[in-house]
């Protein structure tokens, strides 16, 4: 329905009280509620979902196919398929994307760079208030 592919299941969690120092690689889906200091990268070529919740902070590069951010990222973000910036998203770094959905309140301190020369997909999030 609505031309959306089924997202991979979230199989891993970095809990709110957890701090991880070092690079992190994952497959399928990952939710971060804690703090990660290091690069976060999904296995390339496979469907992946990364959720960075409003309590999360990532200091490093972020790579995945579908990324949903409602927390803080200090570093560049690379979304191969879609990037969703929710209202409390704070990104300090450049963003490379194919599709982008940005909600009111999200802040980006960096450049927005489409991944290809084709027209990128941009969606204005509906205001539900």
N, CA and C atoms as an extended XYZ file, in Angstrom:
387
Properties=species:S:1:pos:R:3:atomname:S:1:resname:S:1:resid:I:1 pbc="F F F"
N         0.831       -1.178        0.000 N   UNK     1
C         0.000        0.000        0.000 CA  UNK     1
C         0.879        1.246        0.000 C   UNK     1
N         0.547        2.256       -0.753 N   UNK     2
C         1.266        3.512       -0.867 CA  UNK     2
C         2.716        3.317       -1.285 C   UNK     2
N         3.016        2.216       -1.985 N   UNK     3
C         4.337        1.957       -2.536 CA  UNK     3
C         5.431        1.918       -1.472 C   UNK     3
N         5.108        1.485       -0.256 N   UNK     4
C         6.091        1.372        0.807 CA  UNK     4
C         6.463       -0.077        1.000 C   UNK     4
N         7.769       -0.341        1.026 N   UNK     5
C         8.243       -1.687        1.279 CA  UNK     5
C         8.211       -1.948        2.781 C   UNK     5
N         8.060       -3.215        3.136 N   UNK     6
C         8.061       -3.590        4.539 CA  UNK     6
C         9.447       -3.340        5.123 C   UNK     6
N         9.496       -2.693        6.283 N   UNK     7
C        10.758       -2.388        6.941 CA  UNK     7
C        11.288       -3.610        7.681 C   UNK     7
N        12.609       -3.743        7.796 N   UNK     8
C        13.172       -4.835        8.579 CA  UNK     8
C        12.787       -4.699       10.045 C   UNK     8
N        12.699       -5.815       10.728 N   UNK     9
C        12.365       -5.806       12.151 CA  UNK     9
C        13.536       -5.253       12.952 C   UNK     9
N        13.211       -4.521       14.019 N   UNK    10
C        14.251       -4.040       14.922 CA  UNK    10
C        14.622       -5.196       15.832 C   UNK    10
N        15.846       -5.679       15.672 N   UNK    11
C        16.319       -6.853       16.408 CA  UNK    11
C        17.347       -6.502       17.480 C   UNK    11
N        17.832       -5.257       17.472 N   UNK    12
C        18.858       -4.845       18.433 CA  UNK    12
C        18.483       -3.515       19.057 C   UNK    12
N        18.894       -3.336       20.319 N   UNK    13
C        18.572       -2.122       21.072 CA  UNK    13
C        19.778       -1.698       21.885 C   UNK    13
N        20.111       -0.420       21.793 N   UNK    14
C        21.068        0.202       22.704 CA  UNK    14
C        20.195        0.999       23.665 C   UNK    14
N        20.036        0.495       24.892 N   UNK    15
C        19.078        1.058       25.845 CA  UNK    15
C        19.490        2.448       26.330 C   UNK    15
N        18.537        3.162       26.912 N   UNK    16
C        18.727        4.543       27.330 CA  UNK    16
C        19.879        4.702       28.323 C   UNK    16
N        20.072        3.780       29.224 N   UNK    17
C        21.130        3.886       30.231 CA  UNK    17
C        22.457        3.301       29.738 C   UNK    17
N        22.581        3.030       28.443 N   UNK    18
C        23.767        2.388       27.895 CA  UNK    18
C        24.625        3.388       27.131 C   UNK    18
N        25.943        3.246       27.313 N   UNK    19
C        26.912        4.056       26.559 CA  UNK    19
C        27.841        3.087       25.846 C   UNK    19
N        28.002        3.285       24.543 N   UNK    20
C        28.860        2.427       23.742 CA  UNK    20
C        29.936        3.279       23.092 C   UNK    20
N        31.205        2.948       23.354 N   UNK    21
C        32.327        3.649       22.734 CA  UNK    21
C        32.966        2.715       21.718 C   UNK    21
N        32.906        3.084       20.442 N   UNK    22
C        33.456        2.264       19.377 CA  UNK    22
C        32.479        2.155       18.231 C   UNK    22
N        32.970        1.684       17.094 N   UNK    23
C        32.120        1.550       15.914 CA  UNK    23
C        31.132        0.408       16.089 C   UNK    23
N        29.963        0.556       15.467 N   UNK    24
C        28.875       -0.402       15.595 CA  UNK    24
C        28.377       -0.776       14.211 C   UNK    24
N        28.305       -2.076       13.928 N   UNK    25
C        27.750       -2.579       12.662 CA  UNK    25
C        26.542       -3.437       12.999 C   UNK    25
N        25.505       -3.344       12.150 N   UNK    26
C        24.293       -4.109       12.423 CA  UNK    26
C        23.642       -4.573       11.136 C   UNK    26
N        22.746       -5.548       11.276 N   UNK    27
C        21.906       -6.010       10.173 CA  UNK    27
C        20.460       -5.821       10.597 C   UNK    27
N        19.565       -5.798        9.630 N   UNK    28
C        18.129       -5.611        9.860 CA  UNK    28
C        17.864       -4.272       10.517 C   UNK    28
N        17.316       -4.266       11.739 N   UNK    29
C        16.932       -3.033       12.397 CA  UNK    29
C        17.644       -2.829       13.714 C   UNK    29
N        17.935       -1.560       14.039 N   UNK    30
C        18.586       -1.181       15.293 CA  UNK    30
C        17.911        0.062       15.830 C   UNK    30
N        17.634        0.058       17.140 N   UNK    31
C        17.100        1.237       17.819 CA  UNK    31
C        18.126        1.680       18.846 C   UNK    31
N        18.451        2.965       18.824 N   UNK    32
C        19.387        3.525       19.791 CA  UNK    32
C        18.621        4.484       20.697 C   UNK    32
N        18.644        4.195       21.998 N   UNK    33
C        18.061        5.086       23.003 CA  UNK    33
C        19.146        5.702       23.873 C   UNK    33
N        20.350        5.127       23.857 N   UNK    34
C        21.466        5.578       24.681 CA  UNK    34
C        22.438        6.439       23.900 C   UNK    34
N        23.734        6.338       24.284 N   UNK    35
C        24.781        7.148       23.670 CA  UNK    35
C        25.765        6.233       22.954 C   UNK    35
N        26.049        6.552       21.693 N   UNK    36
C        27.045        5.825       20.917 CA  UNK    36
C        28.094        6.835       20.460 C   UNK    36
N        29.353        6.583       20.842 N   UNK    37
C        30.465        7.397       20.372 CA  UNK    37
C        31.263        6.525       19.408 C   UNK    37
N        31.041        6.730       18.144 N   UNK    38
C        31.648        5.916       17.094 CA  UNK    38
C        30.704        5.855       15.910 C   UNK    38
N        31.156        5.278       14.828 N   UNK    39
C        30.341        5.178       13.615 CA  UNK    39
C        29.314        4.067       13.751 C   UNK    39
N        28.113        4.298       13.202 N   UNK    40
C        27.039        3.306       13.189 CA  UNK    40
C        26.762        2.986       11.729 C   UNK    40
N        26.910        1.702       11.356 N   UNK    41
C        26.769        1.339        9.952 CA  UNK    41
C        26.002        0.036        9.792 C   UNK    41
N        25.002        0.079        8.916 N   UNK    42
C        24.255       -1.125        8.559 CA  UNK    42
C        25.046       -1.907        7.526 C   UNK    42
N        24.793       -3.216        7.486 N   UNK    43
C        25.419       -4.054        6.474 CA  UNK    43
C        24.955       -3.558        5.109 C   UNK    43
N        25.906       -3.268        4.226 N   UNK    44
C        25.543       -2.670        2.946 CA  UNK    44
C        24.866       -3.679        2.028 C   UNK    44
N        23.964       -3.150        1.198 N   UNK    45
C        23.277       -3.969        0.213 CA  UNK    45
C        22.064       -4.715        0.735 C   UNK    45
N        21.796       -4.649        2.026 N   UNK    46
C        20.633       -5.331        2.601 CA  UNK    46
C        19.702       -4.291        3.201 C   UNK    46
N        18.389       -4.588        3.224 N   UNK    47
C        17.452       -3.651        3.853 CA  UNK    47
C        17.836       -3.404        5.312 C   UNK    47
N        17.815       -2.136        5.719 N   UNK    48
C        18.169       -1.805        7.099 CA  UNK    48
C        17.346       -0.629        7.585 C   UNK    48
N        17.091       -0.636        8.882 N   UNK    49
C        16.345        0.431        9.540 CA  UNK    49
C        17.105        0.823       10.791 C   UNK    49
N        17.378        2.114       10.944 N   UNK    50
C        18.032        2.642       12.131 CA  UNK    50
C        17.126        3.698       12.734 C   UNK    50
N        16.791        3.527       14.024 N   UNK    51
C        15.973        4.494       14.748 CA  UNK    51
C        16.833        5.106       15.844 C   UNK    51
N        16.957        6.426       15.821 N   UNK    52
C        17.689        7.162       16.848 CA  UNK    52
C        16.639        7.956       17.614 C   UNK    52
N        16.310        7.481       18.832 N   UNK    53
C        15.189        8.049       19.574 CA  UNK    53
C        15.540        9.400       20.184 C   UNK    53
N        14.550       10.056       20.776 N   UNK    54
C        14.767       11.399       21.312 CA  UNK    54
C        15.709       11.409       22.508 C   UNK    54
N        15.951       10.270       23.142 N   UNK    55
C        16.893       10.205       24.266 CA  UNK    55
C        18.301        9.842       23.808 C   UNK    55
N        18.488        9.589       22.527 N   UNK    56
C        19.758        9.085       22.005 CA  UNK    56
C        20.674       10.189       21.505 C   UNK    56
N        21.983        9.886       21.587 N   UNK    57
C        23.012       10.729       20.986 CA  UNK    57
C        23.997        9.820       20.277 C   UNK    57
N        24.299       10.146       19.029 N   UNK    58
C        25.312        9.431       18.259 CA  UNK    58
C        26.368       10.448       17.851 C   UNK    58
N        27.630       10.148       18.203 N   UNK    59
C        28.753       11.005       17.816 CA  UNK    59
C        29.615       10.208       16.848 C   UNK    59
N        29.381       10.397       15.564 N   UNK    60
C        30.091        9.669       14.531 CA  UNK    60
C        29.253        9.599       13.268 C   UNK    60
N        29.759        8.918       12.250 N   UNK    61
C        29.030        8.755       10.996 CA  UNK    61
C        27.896        7.757       11.174 C   UNK    61
N        26.798        7.990       10.441 N   UNK    62
C        25.637        7.103       10.480 CA  UNK    62
C        25.321        6.682        9.046 C   UNK    62
N        25.245        5.346        8.806 N   UNK    63
C        24.963        4.795        7.485 CA  UNK    63
C        23.884        3.728        7.603 C   UNK    63
N        22.788        3.873        6.849 N   UNK    64
C        21.751        2.843        6.769 CA  UNK    64
C        20.849        3.181        5.585 C   UNK    64
N        19.993        2.223        5.224 N   UNK    65
C        19.073        2.498        4.123 CA  UNK    65
C        17.958        3.437        4.568 C   UNK    65
N        17.305        3.106        5.668 N   UNK    66
C        16.203        3.931        6.182 CA  UNK    66
C        16.595        4.369        7.588 C   UNK    66
N        16.632        5.668        7.814 N   UNK    67
C        17.031        6.215        9.108 CA  UNK    67
C        15.931        7.127        9.616 C   UNK    67
N        15.555        6.926       10.873 N   UNK    68
C        14.577        7.780       11.546 CA  UNK    68
C        15.292        8.419       12.730 C   UNK    68
N        15.330        9.760       12.764 N   UNK    69
C        16.038       10.471       13.820 CA  UNK    69
C        15.061       11.347       14.592 C   UNK    69
N        15.078       11.194       15.924 N   UNK    70
C        14.337       12.092       16.804 CA  UNK    70
C        15.243       12.525       17.950 C   UNK    70
N        16.524       12.182       17.860 N   UNK    71
C        17.516       12.528       18.871 CA  UNK    71
C        18.609       13.380       18.251 C   UNK    71
N        19.844       13.201       18.754 N   UNK    72
C        20.970       14.023       18.334 CA  UNK    72
C        22.005       13.188       17.603 C   UNK    72
N        22.475       13.708       16.468 N   UNK    73
C        23.570       13.098       15.730 CA  UNK    73
C        24.611       14.185       15.501 C   UNK    73
N        25.849       13.898       15.933 N   UNK    74
C        26.970       14.815       15.702 CA  UNK    74
C        27.919       14.120       14.746 C   UNK    74
N        27.676       14.317       13.471 N   UNK    75
C        28.457       13.682       12.423 CA  UNK    75
C        27.613       13.558       11.173 C   UNK    75
N        28.213       13.143       10.065 N   UNK    76
C        27.461       13.029        8.821 CA  UNK    76
C        26.491       11.852        8.826 C   UNK    76
N        25.393       12.009        8.088 N   UNK    77
C        24.350       10.989        7.986 CA  UNK    77
C        24.207       10.602        6.513 C   UNK    77
N        24.219        9.285        6.244 N   UNK    78
C        24.091        8.762        4.891 CA  UNK    78
C        22.889        7.819        4.845 C   UNK    78
N        21.790        8.262        4.231 N   UNK    79
C        20.568        7.465        4.131 CA  UNK    79
C        20.404        7.027        2.675 C   UNK    79
N        20.592        5.742        2.414 N   UNK    80
C        20.567        5.232        1.044 CA  UNK    80
C        19.171        5.278        0.429 C   UNK    80
N        18.121        5.141        1.243 N   UNK    81
C        16.755        5.131        0.716 CA  UNK    81
C        15.941        6.300        1.266 C   UNK    81
N        15.846        6.423        2.600 N   UNK    82
C        14.971        7.439        3.183 CA  UNK    82
C        15.512        7.910        4.526 C   UNK    82
N        15.413        9.212        4.761 N   UNK    83
C        15.753        9.810        6.049 CA  UNK    83
C        14.534       10.541        6.559 C   UNK    83
N        14.116       10.197        7.778 N   UNK    84
C        12.997       10.885        8.426 CA  UNK    84
C        13.542       11.663        9.611 C   UNK    84
N        13.351       12.973        9.597 N   UNK    85
C        13.766       13.824       10.699 CA  UNK    85
C        12.519       14.229       11.470 C   UNK    85
N        12.371       13.681       12.664 N   UNK    86
C        11.198       13.956       13.490 CA  UNK    86
C        11.404       15.248       14.266 C   UNK    86
N        10.373       15.751       14.962 N   UNK    87
C        10.427       17.101       15.532 CA  UNK    87
C        11.595       17.403       16.464 C   UNK    87
N        12.120       16.431       17.188 N   UNK    88
C        13.208       16.704       18.128 CA  UNK    88
C        14.576       16.322       17.570 C   UNK    88
N        14.654       16.072       16.266 N   UNK    89
C        15.924       15.714       15.624 CA  UNK    89
C        16.875       16.906       15.629 C   UNK    89
N        18.127       16.629       15.971 N   UNK    90
C        19.194       17.621       15.946 CA  UNK    90
C        20.392       16.973       15.268 C   UNK    90
N        20.766       17.477       14.095 N   UNK    91
C        21.888       16.899       13.367 CA  UNK    91
C        22.926       17.988       13.126 C   UNK    91
N        24.168       17.696       13.563 N   UNK    92
C        25.301       18.579       13.319 CA  UNK    92
C        26.224       17.849       12.360 C   UNK    92
N        26.005       18.062       11.080 N   UNK    93
C        26.802       17.389       10.062 CA  UNK    93
C        26.041       17.359        8.755 C   UNK    93
N        26.744       17.036        7.706 N   UNK    94
C        26.119       16.959        6.385 CA  UNK    94
C        25.249       15.716        6.273 C   UNK    94
N        24.236       15.811        5.424 N   UNK    95
C        23.307       14.701        5.194 CA  UNK    95
C        23.318       14.361        3.708 C   UNK    95
N        23.516       13.080        3.405 N   UNK    96
C        23.401       12.581        2.039 CA  UNK    96
C        22.187       11.667        2.026 C   UNK    96
N        21.229       11.940        1.152 N   UNK    97
C        19.946       11.238        1.177 CA  UNK    97
C        19.436       10.967       -0.221 C   UNK    97
N        18.522       10.011       -0.322 N   UNK    98
C        17.770        9.790       -1.551 CA  UNK    98
C        16.365       10.348       -1.369 C   UNK    98
N        15.719       10.011       -0.247 N   UNK    99
C        14.416       10.554        0.112 CA  UNK    99
C        14.521       11.208        1.477 C   UNK    99
N        13.807       12.303        1.658 N   UNK   100
C        13.890       13.057        2.915 CA  UNK   100
C        12.502       13.494        3.353 C   UNK   100
N        12.184       13.221        4.616 N   UNK   101
C        10.951       13.717        5.236 CA  UNK   101
C        11.362       14.454        6.496 C   UNK   101
N        11.004       15.736        6.578 N   UNK   102
C        11.448       16.567        7.699 CA  UNK   102
C        10.248       17.197        8.385 C   UNK   102
N        10.134       16.949        9.670 N   UNK   103
C         9.038       17.499       10.454 CA  UNK   103
C         9.419       18.875       11.006 C   UNK   103
N         8.402       19.685       11.281 N   UNK   104
C         8.618       20.989       11.883 CA  UNK   104
C         9.295       20.809       13.234 C   UNK   104
N        10.343       21.580       13.476 N   UNK   105
C        11.087       21.500       14.726 CA  UNK   105
C        12.439       20.833       14.573 C   UNK   105
N        12.607       20.021       13.550 N   UNK   106
C        13.892       19.359       13.315 CA  UNK   106
C        14.933       20.407       12.905 C   UNK   106
N        16.175       20.208       13.383 N   UNK   107
C        17.248       21.163       13.094 CA  UNK   107
C        18.420       20.430       12.455 C   UNK   107
N        18.937       21.012       11.359 N   UNK   108
C        20.110       20.470       10.684 CA  UNK   108
C        21.137       21.591       10.578 C   UNK   108
N        22.329       21.360       11.156 N   UNK   109
C        23.446       22.296       11.021 CA  UNK   109
C        24.450       21.629       10.088 C   UNK   109
N        24.201       21.745        8.803 N   UNK   110
C        25.030       21.097        7.790 CA  UNK   110
C        24.331       21.199        6.452 C   UNK   110
N        24.933       20.587        5.451 N   UNK   111
C        24.363       20.624        4.113 CA  UNK   111
C        23.466       19.424        3.873 C   UNK   111
N        22.421       19.636        3.074 N   UNK   112
C        21.560       18.557        2.595 CA  UNK   112
C        21.980       18.257        1.166 C   UNK   112
N        22.491       17.053        0.949 N   UNK   113
C        23.046       16.697       -0.346 CA  UNK   113
C        22.321       15.492       -0.923 C   UNK   113
N        21.633       15.634       -2.062 N   UNK   114
C        20.991       14.467       -2.675 CA  UNK   114
C        22.040       13.458       -3.118 C   UNK   114
N        21.706       12.175       -2.970 N   UNK   115
C        22.654       11.097       -3.273 CA  UNK   115
C        22.918       10.942       -4.761 C   UNK   115
N        21.984       11.371       -5.606 N   UNK   116
C        22.172       11.207       -7.048 CA  UNK   116
C        21.793       12.478       -7.777 C   UNK   116
N        22.116       12.498       -9.056 N   UNK   117
C        21.783       13.660       -9.881 CA  UNK   117
C        20.287       13.716      -10.202 C   UNK   117
N        19.582       12.569      -10.021 N   UNK   118
C        18.138       12.564      -10.239 CA  UNK   118
C        17.467       13.436       -9.187 C   UNK   118
N        16.227       13.792       -9.452 N   UNK   119
C        15.494       14.588       -8.479 CA  UNK   119
C        15.305       13.790       -7.192 C   UNK   119
N        15.690       14.354       -6.051 N   UNK   120
C        15.471       13.650       -4.794 CA  UNK   120
C        13.996       13.693       -4.408 C   UNK   120
N        13.601       12.761       -3.568 N   UNK   121
C        12.230       12.719       -3.074 CA  UNK   121
C        12.179       13.526       -1.776 C   UNK   121
N        11.393       14.591       -1.766 N   UNK   122
C        11.226       15.419       -0.574 CA  UNK   122
C         9.770       15.413       -0.169 C   UNK   122
N         9.517       15.174        1.117 N   UNK   123
C         8.153       15.163        1.610 CA  UNK   123
C         8.056       16.112        2.784 C   UNK   123
N         7.056       16.969        2.757 N   UNK   124
C         6.780       17.833        3.882 CA  UNK   124
C         5.876       17.063        4.827 C   UNK   124
N         6.318       16.886        6.037 N   UNK   125
C         5.532       16.123        7.006 CA  UNK   125
C         4.274       16.905        7.345 C   UNK   125
N         3.169       16.182        7.483 N   UNK   126
C         1.891       16.808        7.807 CA  UNK   126
C         1.922       17.315        9.232 C   UNK   126
N         1.352       18.464        9.441 N   UNK   127
C         1.246       19.035       10.787 CA  UNK   127
C        -0.002       18.456       11.419 C   UNK   127
N         0.180       17.625       12.443 N   UNK   128
C        -0.940       16.942       13.075 CA  UNK   128
C        -1.577       17.729       14.208 C   UNK   128
N        -1.144       18.987       14.425 N   UNK   129
C        -1.726       19.749       15.520 CA  UNK   129
C        -3.016       20.400       15.104 C   UNK   129
